[in-house]
């Protein structure tokens, strides 16, 4: 008589969430972003995001069909939604569908498959779209305005970009708390936190992104080393080398405006953790984060670039296989020495 046996991972156990649970959590947090977009009546952006999600799922079905199986891949759905968050709504639905379909197919159908591809499909989609339709990727202020004003925030102030109505009240309330430690927050930053007026959804709701990062980090769904090393390096470079022609501006950069107008927060906590394109070790993630932050500053500068961060991540993806090779060589040598 056959025995019913259950295989258990004991004595090992998960210290965080597994891949499927992480994908579910990502979906819930992205749906929260979509809900806010609905409240703000950005129905075109919501439609485009669902369009790219459909394209990625369709591409996943095609890839699985070529392998002799037809299954629904929840990771394709997450990747497709994230692609839509990095594409401007004025790019068009047909164009966005094609970009998402081809990016997913190239990344996971050609370059190794899910968990093995060294190309991040979300960043690939954003970069291809920017090359094909650069006119669609625009920000509220241009490079010349930023250079003349000294920072993105100053350029936004000079351009009379619409603020959140409660900006002045919330700023005063926060300053009453921060006054005790000698810190003063200028008016306007609350608006950047709550709703940055960008055509790209990933850049808009920084406060919601920060809330999502707390959820992801507390549930151990993502690693800390890679996003924090990326953000710290980018922030330090933006502080010491502001995007301005004034020689006396060294060490006077605006870190907040750089982080809040470049899409770096959304990228750090939602995108760069692709299992196939990131190193495995903590040191490897640290090196990758430092490289990504450096590339981001070289391309994006002090913020407001609509595609600087995606190109920076792709550049790091090209180097990550080399980091992985060093990791493998190190652990092989270590095992041999034991």
ChimeraX attribute file (.defattr): number of C-alpha atoms within 10 A of each C-alpha:
attribute: neighborCount
match mode: 1-to-1
recipient: residues
	/A:1	3
	/A:2	4
	/A:3	5
	/A:4	5
	/A:5	6
	/A:6	5
	/A:7	5
	/A:8	8
	/A:9	7
	/A:10	6
	/A:11	5
	/A:12	7
	/A:13	8
	/A:14	7
	/A:15	9
	/A:16	15
	/A:17	15
	/A:18	11
	/A:19	13
	/A:20	12
	/A:21	12
	/A:22	18
	/A:23	19
	/A:24	14
	/A:25	19
	/A:26	22
	/A:27	19
	/A:28	13
	/A:29	20
	/A:30	20
	/A:31	13
	/A:32	15
	/A:33	21
	/A:34	21
	/A:35	14
	/A:36	14
	/A:37	18
	/A:38	14
	/A:39	10
	/A:40	10
	/A:41	11
	/A:42	15
	/A:43	14
	/A:44	15
	/A:45	23
	/A:46	20
	/A:47	14
	/A:48	26
	/A:49	27
	/A:50	21
	/A:51	22
	/A:52	30
	/A:53	24
	/A:54	19
	/A:55	26
	/A:56	31
	/A:57	24
	/A:58	21
	/A:59	23
	/A:60	27
	/A:61	18
	/A:62	17
	/A:63	19
	/A:64	16
	/A:65	12
	/A:66	11
	/A:67	9
	/A:68	8
	/A:69	11
	/A:70	13
	/A:71	10
	/A:72	13
	/A:73	15
	/A:74	16
	/A:75	20
	/A:76	24
	/A:77	22
	/A:78	21
	/A:79	26
	/A:80	30
	/A:81	29
	/A:82	30
	/A:83	31
	/A:84	29
	/A:85	28
	/A:86	27
	/A:87	31
	/A:88	25
	/A:89	23
	/A:90	16
	/A:91	18
	/A:92	13
	/A:93	18
	/A:94	11
	/A:95	16
	/A:96	25
	/A:97	23
	/A:98	16
	/A:99	25
	/A:100	34
	/A:101	24
	/A:102	20
	/A:103	28
	/A:104	31
	/A:105	21
	/A:106	19
	/A:107	22
	/A:108	24
	/A:109	19
	/A:110	11
	/A:111	15
	/A:112	14
	/A:113	18
	/A:114	20
	/A:115	12
	/A:116	15
	/A:117	22
	/A:118	25
	/A:119	27
	/A:120	26
	/A:121	30
	/A:122	28
	/A:123	25
	/A:124	23
	/A:125	28
	/A:126	28
	/A:127	24
	/A:128	16
	/A:129	24
	/A:130	20
	/A:131	11
	/A:132	12
	/A:133	12
	/A:134	14
	/A:135	10
	/A:136	18
	/A:137	22
	/A:138	16
	/A:139	17
	/A:140	15
	/A:141	19
	/A:142	14
	/A:143	19
	/A:144	11
	/A:145	17
	/A:146	22
	/A:147	18
	/A:148	15
	/A:149	18
	/A:150	21
	/A:151	26
	/A:152	31
	/A:153	26
	/A:154	17
	/A:155	21
	/A:156	21
	/A:157	16
	/A:158	13
	/A:159	12
	/A:160	8
	/A:161	16
	/A:162	13
	/A:163	20
	/A:164	17
	/A:165	9
	/A:166	10
	/A:167	17
	/A:168	16
	/A:169	11
	/A:170	15
	/A:171	18
	/A:172	15
	/A:173	11
	/A:174	14
	/A:175	17
	/A:176	13
	/A:177	12
	/A:178	13
	/A:179	11
	/A:180	9
	/A:181	8
	/A:182	8
	/A:183	12
	/A:184	15
	/A:185	14
	/A:186	11
	/A:187	16
	/A:188	19
	/A:189	20
	/A:190	22
	/A:191	24
	/A:192	24
	/A:193	21
	/A:194	18
	/A:195	21
	/A:196	24
	/A:197	18
	/A:198	21
	/A:199	21
	/A:200	23
	/A:201	26
	/A:202	27
	/A:203	27
	/A:204	26
	/A:205	24
	/A:206	24
	/A:207	17
	/A:208	19
	/A:209	26
	/A:210	15
	/A:211	11
	/A:212	22
	/A:213	21
	/A:214	13
	/A:215	16
	/A:216	21
	/A:217	14
	/A:218	11
	/A:219	14
	/A:220	15
	/A:221	21
	/A:222	21
	/A:223	15
	/A:224	16
	/A:225	17
	/A:226	25
	/A:227	27
	/A:228	18
	/A:229	21
	/A:230	27
	/A:231	22
	/A:232	15
	/A:233	20
	/A:234	29
	/A:235	24
	/A:236	17
	/A:237	21
	/A:238	31
	/A:239	20
	/A:240	15
	/A:241	19
	/A:242	27
	/A:243	25
	/A:244	21
	/A:245	11
	/A:246	11
	/A:247	8
	/A:248	8
	/A:249	15
	/A:250	14
	/A:251	13
	/A:252	14
	/A:253	23
	/A:254	23
	/A:255	22
	/A:256	18
	/A:257	22
	/A:258	26
	/A:259	23
	/A:260	26
	/A:261	27
	/A:262	27
	/A:263	28
	/A:264	27
	/A:265	24
	/A:266	26
	/A:267	24
	/A:268	22
	/A:269	22
	/A:270	23
	/A:271	20
	/A:272	25
	/A:273	19
	/A:274	20
	/A:275	15
	/A:276	22
	/A:277	25
	/A:278	27
	/A:279	26
	/A:280	15
	/A:281	14
	/A:282	13
	/A:283	14
	/A:284	19
	/A:285	24
	/A:286	19
	/A:287	20
	/A:288	25
	/A:289	28
	/A:290	22
	/A:291	23
	/A:292	29
	/A:293	29
	/A:294	23
	/A:295	23
	/A:296	31
	/A:297	25
	/A:298	16
	/A:299	17
	/A:300	23
	/A:301	22
	/A:302	34
	/A:303	31
	/A:304	27
	/A:305	21
	/A:306	26
	/A:307	25
	/A:308	22
	/A:309	27
	/A:310	28
	/A:311	21
	/A:312	22
	/A:313	26
	/A:314	23
	/A:315	16
	/A:316	27
	/A:317	25
	/A:318	13
	/A:319	15
	/A:320	24
	/A:321	17
	/A:322	12
	/A:323	22
	/A:324	18
	/A:325	11
	/A:326	13
	/A:327	16
	/A:328	14
	/A:329	11
	/A:330	12
	/A:331	11
	/A:332	11
	/A:333	10
	/A:334	10
	/A:335	8
	/A:336	8
	/A:337	7
	/A:338	5
